[in-house]
Amino acid sequence: MFKEGNRECIDNLLKTSRSVLDTGVPIRNETFEKRQALWNEIRANAERYKKGECGTFLKDLNVVFLSRFDASLLLLALTFRQNNEQFEGSGYFSVREIEAYETIEKFSYFRILTKSEIAKKIRLKDDKTLTLLKEYAVSMKQHMDEILGDTGVRDTIRSYLKKQWDENTKKIGEAISSAGVDLDWFSSLPLTAKDAAGPQQIIYNINTGNDAAINLGTGNVVKDAVVTGSTIESSGGGSTTVKDSVVTKSTIKNEGTGGADKGISISDSVITSSTIKNVQDSPAEPEKEPVKEPPPQPPRYMCLLCKTTAKPGAKFCTTCGAKNSMVCGSCNNPLAPDAKFCPHCGRKIS
């Protein structure tokens, strides 16, 4: 039978590496001399391990241990670079490897947050959260896929980065789903989170019965709503926007002095048997023709994070590991298990 190596020995050799990785990028605030001493200690410990001081371990464990040695050294190399310090070991890692670690380190912010905390920050339009998730949605996934597939990055570094990336990706995907939005929403945000947090408010998931009244104040956005026999109105000249919603036997009303460009905007919605009123100084918009509903589409299973289509019943994505969801066959938005109509586009679920 295979005899595993000495775990107490390897735990002692990895103690300094774990301390460096747990501290993260803030370790660059330590003195140059202390970081240099940490570098030398970790290099020495790695050599002792490679020479068999702790015995022999299974291949998978061996990769984990070597990855932690190299990742802690890479973090220290990044700090020397960020501080513009000349260091004799700076050539140990390539620029590509250092940039790869710097990329993944941007998202260390999410490692200390729970899924519910991330979802809450999304709903509250927290600047830092929205900025990071916009970058994640627009370019980061593709960038990380390129890094993890680059054979020029040593295997130990790719192994460590993949583990960190997979953990972040799964948590972020579940948090985004819990917040009731999708990656496309982050892609459409303005260039800065500050712009995204302007005076316009986005009101999600309104579900009204008969005779309800929704007052939007100076004009905001209603998204992912199901409105029946109710009134949506705003005043003060602000525009009224309805997106990705189902409005039936209702009234959408906008009043004010903002001009025609401050009127009613409707997109990606199903409006039936309803009235649209835009009362402005300038002529009102003509009423929209009711949208003819297309035939129902069967639901599908899909990963909301990377958009990979899954086989029916598959619980987790085979591409990124995030949990799969049943989605509408027309708009790809999540469905409740017993849904008869999609709450996002109003299409009948066959």
N, C-alpha and C positions, 0 to 999 in steps of 0.2 A: 504493500500500500504506500502511496506517495506521502511523504512526511513533509508537512508545511514548515516553513522557516520560523524563526523566532520573532513573534509579533511584538514582544516587549522591546526587542532590539531595534526593529524598524520604527516603532513608535517614538523611541528616543531620538533616532536619527532624523525623523521628520518633524520633530517638535519645533525647530526654528523655522522651517518652511511654512508650517501651519500658522505660526504667529505672524509671519510676513503677509501671507495671503489673507488672513483674517483682518489685518490692519488695512490692506488695500492701498490705493494710491496715496492717501494721507501720510504714508510712511516716508514720502519724499521730504517731509518737514523735519525728519531726523537729520543729524549732522552727516556730512559726507563720510567722516571717519567711521561712524557707527554703521552706516549702510555698507561701506566697504568691508567692515568686519563681518557683517551678516552674510555678504556675498561669499567671502572666503570660507566661512563656517559651513554654509550650505554646499559649496563645491566640494569641500573635504568630506562632508557626510555622504554626499552622493557617490563619491569615489569609494568610500568604505563599503557602501551597500553593493555597488557593482562588483567589488572584489569578493563578495560572498560572506561578509562579516556576519550577516543575519541569516545565512542559510539560503535555501532556494524556495521560491514561491511559485504558485501557478501563474501561467502567462498573463491572465487578466489582471491579477493583483500586481504583478510585476510592472505592467503598463501604468496602473494607477499610481504606484509609488514613484516611478520615474517621472510621471507627468507632474506630480506635486513638486518634486525637486526642481524641474525645469521651469514650471510656472512661477515659482517664487523667485528664481533667478531672473526670469523675464520681467517680472514686476519691478525688481530692483534696477534692471537695465533701463526700463521705462522712466524711472525716477531720475536717473543720471541724465537721461536725454532731456526730460522736461526742465531740469534745473540747469541745463547747458553746462554740465560738468564733464571734464575730461577724465575718463576712467579706463584703466588698462584692459578691463574685461568687456568693454563696449562692443567689441567685434565678435563676441561669442554668439550673439543672435543677429539675424538679418533685419534690415529695416522693415521688411514685410511682416516678420514675426512680431516685432515691437508694435507696429501699427495694428496688427490683428488683436493683440491684447488690449491696446488702447481703445479699440472699437468696442470690444465686449465689456470693458470696464465702464463705458458710458451708462450701461444698463444695470450696474450694480445697485443703483437707486431702487430698483424694483425687488431686489433680493431681500431687503429689510422690511418690505411691506407685504401684508396679506392680500389675497385676491379681493376681499371686500373693501380694503382700504384703497386699493388702486381704482376699483369701480367707483367708489365715492369721490375720489379726486377727479375722475373723468366727468362725473355728473356735475361737480362743482366748477369745472373748467379750470382746474389748477394749471398755472402757466407751465411749470416744469414738466408735469405729466403730459400735457397736450403737445408740447414741443418734442419730447422724446418719442411719443407714439406717432406723431406725424413723420418724423425721420424714419421710424421703424416701418411704417406703412409704405412710405415712398421709395426708400432705397435700401434700408438696413438688411432686410431678409435676403435680398439678392446678393448684397455685398458679403454677408456672412457665408452664404452658400459657396461663393467664389473662394473665400479664404479657406473654408473647411475642405474644399476640393483641390486646393493648391498643394501639389506634391513638393513644392519648394519650402513649405512650412513643415518642420520636423513632426514626426508622428506623435511624440509626447505632447507637444503644444496643441496640435489639432485635437487630440483626445481630451485634453483638459478644457479647451475652448468649447468643444461640442457638448460636453456635459453641462457647462455653465449656460450655454446658449439654449439647449433643450429645456433646461429647468425654467429659464426666463420665458421662453416661447410658450410653454404650457401655461404658466401662471398668467402671462399677459393675455393669452387667448381666452382663458376662462373669465378673466376680469372684464375684458371687452364685451364678451357675451352677456355677462351679468349686468353690465351698465346699459344694455339695450341698444348698442350701436355696433357698427362693423368697421373693418379696416378702411373701406372706401370713404367713410365719414371723416376719418383723420386725414386722408389724402386730400380732401376738398377744403381743409381748413386754410385760412390765410397764411401768409409766409411766417408770421410770428404769432405765438400764442396770445400776445397782448392784443393783436388785432382780432383774434378769435373771441376774446372775452369782452368785446365792445358792448354797446347798449342793446343790441338785438338779442333776444332770448329765444332759445329753442325749447318748445314744450313737447315732450314725448308722450306717446302711449295714452292719449286721452281716449276714454271709452265711455260714451254718453248714451243715456236712454232718452225717452221723450221729454220735451220741454226744458232741456238743459240750456243754460246760457254761458258761453265762454267769452269773457271780455279780455282782450289782449292789450288793453291800455293804448300806448302810442304805436302799436303795430309790431308784431313779432312773427315767429314761425311756429306753425303747428305741423308736427311730423309724426308719422306712424300712428295716426288717429283713426278711430272708428266712430263716426258721429251720425246719429240717427234722430230725426225729428227735433233738431236742436238749432241753436243760433251761435255762429262764431262772428264776433264783431270787434272792431278797434276804432279808435278815434284819435284826433290830434294830428292827422296828416301822415302818420307813419304807414308804411306798406304792410299789407297782410299777405302772408305767404302760407300756402298749404302744400305740403309735400308728402308723397308716399302714404296717402291716406284714402279712406273710404268715407264718402259723405252721401247720406241718403235722406231725402225728404227734409232737408235743412236749409238754412239761410246763411250765406257768407256775406257780411256787410262791412264796408269800410267807409268811414266818414272823416272829413278833415279838409285842410287847405294846403295839401302838399303837392298838388298837380298830378297829372296822369301817371308820371313815373313813380308816384307813391301809392298806387292803387293795389289791386288784387293780383296776386301771382299764384298760379296753380300749376304744379308739375307732378308727373308720375302718380296721379291720383285717379280714383274712380268716383265720378260725381253723377248721381242719378236722382231725378225728380227733386231738384233743389233750385234755389234762387240765389243769384250772385248780384249784389248791389254795391256799386262803387260811387259814392256821392262825394265829388270833389269840385273845385272851382272849374276845372276843365271837363270836357265831356266824359261821361262814364264809359268804361269798357263795355263792349257788347257782351251779352250773356254767352256763356260757353254752351255748346251743344253737348247733351249727355253723351258720355263715352260708352260705346257698345262693349259690353264685357265679353272677352274671348272665352272659348271653351275651357273647362277646368283642366288643370295639369296635375298629374300624380305627384305626390311628395317625393323627395329624394333625401338621401343621407349625404352630408357634406361636412368637411372641416371648415369652420368659420374663420380659422386663422390663415390657412394657406390655400383655401378654396379647392382642395382635392376632393373629388367625388368618391364616396365610399360605397361598398357593397351594403345592401340592406342588412341591418342587425349588427354591423361592425361598430364597436364601441369607441375605438381609438383610431386616429389617423395613421396610416402607414407611412406618411411622409414626414410629419413633424411630431407625432405622438399626442397631439391635443385631442380632447374628447370630441367625437363626431356629434352632429345634431341633425334632427329631421328638419328639412327646409322646404319651403314652398317651391314647387316646380316652375313657377312663373318668375318670382323675384328673388329666390335664393335666401330669403330671410327665415329665421327660426320659427318653428311651429310647435304648439303644444301637442302632446300625443293624441288628444281627443278633438283637435281642431277640425271644424267643418268648413270654415272660411279662413283665409289668411288674414291676420290682423294688420298686416303691412300693406298689401295691395288689394285685399278684398276678394281675391279670386276664390272660387269654390274649390275645395280639395276633393278630388275624385276618389 
